[in-house]
Amino acid sequence: MAVGTRVLLAIVTVITTYTIGVHVRAVWLRDPSNAEVFHGFLKRVLEPWAHWDGIWFIRVAADGYGAHAQSQAFFPLYPILVRGLALVTGHNYVVAGLVVSLACYAGAMVVLFKLARALLGPRVALWSVVFISVFPTALFFQAVYSESPFLLLTLLSFWWAARGRWALAGLAGLLAVLTRSSGVVLLLPLTVMWWEQRRGGAIRLPGGPVGGPAPTGRRPSGFSVAWLLLVPAGLVLYMAYLWWAFGDPLLFGTVQAYWGRELTLPTTAIWRGTVTAVSGVRWLAAHGVGPILGTRLPSGGLDSDVIANLLEFSGFAAAVAMLVACWRKLPAAYTLYAFAALLFPLLYSTTARPLYSLPRFIIVVFPLFIGAGAALAPHRVWRWVVMGVMGLLLVASTVLFASFV
């Protein structure tokens, strides 16, 4: 299924570029010198995967942070990997980014399957891989984006922690933080897992499953908890670099204003997202789906933010439903990680789109998909219905992404 979805999306991309085409974007959304280097068929196959944030990652990989203002919002590990591989690809950063993303995605699916199988058996593991692969924003796993390496590193951190390999778990957490800032929340589940192994029994959340995975290996020493400090050390390293290079250790946060993001409470972002979603429902009730499909336009045209807010809130609602399944089916560390990882992106929201990009951030919160697999695997009809709906939305999202909409 994982391989099949990647092939399907590649075919969708080619068809999209031959039929709909690629929209011309403003200069700041393009990078002709590094992201637009192909011609003919290869241009249609490869370049659409380097749109939007992919351009920023390529800029950092090719030129470093100093050459592009606001680029410090993109954490360094993925661009470093792309830059390193570009030495082999003849300095073709698009190909290097695609190879890194696809290789990390393949590794992530293997680790996800093994981790879910150890928790809940092979059938749940299979459907966990299916659901994460067909989620509507799963296209980013093969784009020039950092989702794939981040997912792989978080999975490896859990994998090694479950086996009492605390140095490796902490190192994976450090690298995850160097990939994106939300990796710092790994400190929470790793601490819970360390304490469970230390005390010799699982922690149970109210309403959670009775019992839990038996601690693996020998009881960790008290000193081994120090390895967990590697996780926040990843953030400290990047902050130290920003302080040295630009004189501002918090620059990765302050440049978020360029995209209209501001520091908010997660509850504020959720409330604003709910209000804007209700507005989207009212807009659809008044105008129908015709404007979306391009068949007719009301006075003033289509308000894209209205529809985007409705879709982003739908993604949030789906994540909440999966979180409930996590709470009921998975060990405490997995549920707490899913909860914290879901709230973290809401610390920086925008006024017009309070849940901006949240559906993309959801795909790296892997316990949500194990929870979905656990809840739906026993129900043959519903699991196929959910997979079908998500698959159709995934194709639609890929069309929009490939055409630069």
QUIHU-V536717 format. One record per residue. N is the residue number from 1. RES is the residue in one small letter. OMEGA is omega in whole degrees, -180 to 180 (999 if undefined). Layout:
N,RES,OMEGA  N,RES,OMEGA
This chain:
1,m,-180  2,a,179  3,v,-179  4,g,179  5,t,180  6,r,178  7,v,179  8,l,-178  9,l,176  10,a,178  11,i,178  12,v,-180  13,t,-180  14,v,179  15,i,-180  16,t,-178  17,t,178  18,y,-177  19,t,-179  20,i,-177  21,g,180  22,v,-179  23,h,176  24,v,-178  25,r,177  26,a,-176  27,v,-177  28,w,177  29,l,-179  30,r,176  31,d,-174  32,p,-175  33,s,-176  34,n,-176  35,a,180  36,e,-171  37,v,-177  38,f,176  39,h,175  40,g,-174  41,f,-180  42,l,178  43,k,-180  44,r,-177  45,v,-168  46,l,-172  47,e,178  48,p,-180  49,w,178  50,a,178  51,h,174  52,w,-177  53,d,177  54,g,178  55,i,179  56,w,178  57,f,179  58,i,178  59,r,180  60,v,-180  61,a,-175  62,a,-169  63,d,-175  64,g,-176  65,y,-174  66,g,-175  67,a,-175  68,h,177  69,a,180  70,q,-178  71,s,-178  72,q,176  73,a,-177  74,f,-173  75,f,-159  76,p,-169  77,l,-179  78,y,176  79,p,178  80,i,178  81,l,179  82,v,180  83,r,180  84,g,-179  85,l,180  86,a,176  87,l,180  88,v,-176  89,t,-180  90,g,-179  91,h,173  92,n,-172  93,y,177  94,v,179  95,v,180  96,a,179  97,g,179  98,l,-180  99,v,179  100,v,-178  101,s,-178  102,l,179  103,a,179  104,c,177  105,y,179  106,a,178  107,g,-180  108,a,-180  109,m,177  110,v,-179  111,v,178  112,l,180  113,f,-179  114,k,-179  115,l,180  116,a,178  117,r,179  118,a,-179  119,l,-168  120,l,176  121,g,-173  122,p,-178  123,r,177  124,v,179  125,a,180  126,l,-177  127,w,172  128,s,178  129,v,180  130,v,-174  131,f,180  132,i,-178  133,s,-179  134,v,177  135,f,-171  136,p,178  137,t,180  138,a,177  139,l,-176  140,f,177  141,f,179  142,q,175  143,a,177  144,v,-179  145,y,-175  146,s,-177  147,e,-175  148,s,178  149,p,179  150,f,179  151,l,-180  152,l,-178  153,l,178  154,t,177  155,l,178  156,l,178  157,s,176  158,f,-177  159,w,-179  160,w,177  161,a,180  162,a,-180  163,r,177  164,g,179  165,r,-167  166,w,177  167,a,179  168,l,178  169,a,179  170,g,179  171,l,177  172,a,177  173,g,177  174,l,-180  175,l,177  176,a,179  177,v,177  178,l,176  179,t,174  180,r,-170  181,s,-177  182,s,177  183,g,-179  184,v,-179  185,v,175  186,l,179  187,l,-179  188,l,-178  189,p,179  190,l,177  191,t,178  192,v,-179  193,m,177  194,w,-179  195,w,177  196,e,179  197,q,179  198,r,-178  199,r,177  200,g,179  201,g,-177  202,a,171  203,i,-179  204,r,174  205,l,176  206,p,-178  207,g,179  208,g,-179  209,p,177  210,v,-179  211,g,-178  212,g,-179  213,p,179  214,a,178  215,p,-176  216,t,176  217,g,-177  218,r,179  219,r,-177  220,p,177  221,s,178  222,g,-179  223,f,-176  224,s,179  225,v,180  226,a,179  227,w,-180  228,l,178  229,l,175  230,l,-178  231,v,177  232,p,178  233,a,177  234,g,178  235,l,179  236,v,179  237,l,-179  238,y,177  239,m,178  240,a,177  241,y,-180  242,l,178  243,w,-179  244,w,-173  245,a,-172  246,f,178  247,g,-178  248,d,-178  249,p,-179  250,l,-176  251,l,180  252,f,178  253,g,-176  254,t,-180  255,v,177  256,q,178  257,a,179  258,y,178  259,w,178  260,g,-180  261,r,177  262,e,-180  263,l,-178  264,t,169  265,l,177  266,p,180  267,t,178  268,t,180  269,a,180  270,i,180  271,w,178  272,r,178  273,g,178  274,t,-180  275,v,-179  276,t,177  277,a,177  278,v,177  279,s,178  280,g,177  281,v,179  282,r,179  283,w,179  284,l,179  285,a,-178  286,a,-172  287,h,-178  288,g,-178  289,v,-179  290,g,179  291,p,-180  292,i,-179  293,l,177  294,g,-177  295,t,177  296,r,-177  297,l,173  298,p,178  299,s,-179  300,g,177  301,g,-177  302,l,175  303,d,-174  304,s,180  305,d,180  306,v,-180  307,i,179  308,a,179  309,n,179  310,l,179  311,l,-180  312,e,176  313,f,177  314,s,176  315,g,177  316,f,179  317,a,177  318,a,179  319,a,178  320,v,178  321,a,178  322,m,178  323,l,176  324,v,178  325,a,176  326,c,-177  327,w,-176  328,r,-170  329,k,-169  330,l,176  331,p,-173  332,a,-176  333,a,-179  334,y,180  335,t,-179  336,l,177  337,y,-180  338,a,-180  339,f,-178  340,a,-179  341,a,178  342,l,-179  343,l,-173  344,f,-179  345,p,-178  346,l,176  347,l,177  348,y,-179  349,s,177  350,t,-179  351,t,-177  352,a,-179  353,r,-173  354,p,-179  355,l,-175  356,y,176  357,s,-177  358,l,178  359,p,176  360,r,179  361,f,-177  362,i,-171  363,i,178  364,v,178  365,v,-168  366,f,179  367,p,178  368,l,-176  369,f,170  370,i,177  371,g,177  372,a,178  373,g,180  374,a,-178  375,a,-171  376,l,-178  377,a,180  378,p,-174  379,h,-171  380,r,-176  381,v,-174  382,w,-179  383,r,178  384,w,176  385,v,180  386,v,179  387,m,-180  388,g,180  389,v,-180  390,m,179  391,g,178  392,l,178  393,l,177  394,l,178  395,v,179  396,a,179  397,s,180  398,t,177  399,v,-180  400,l,-179  401,f,-177  402,a,-179  403,s,176  404,f,180  405,v,999
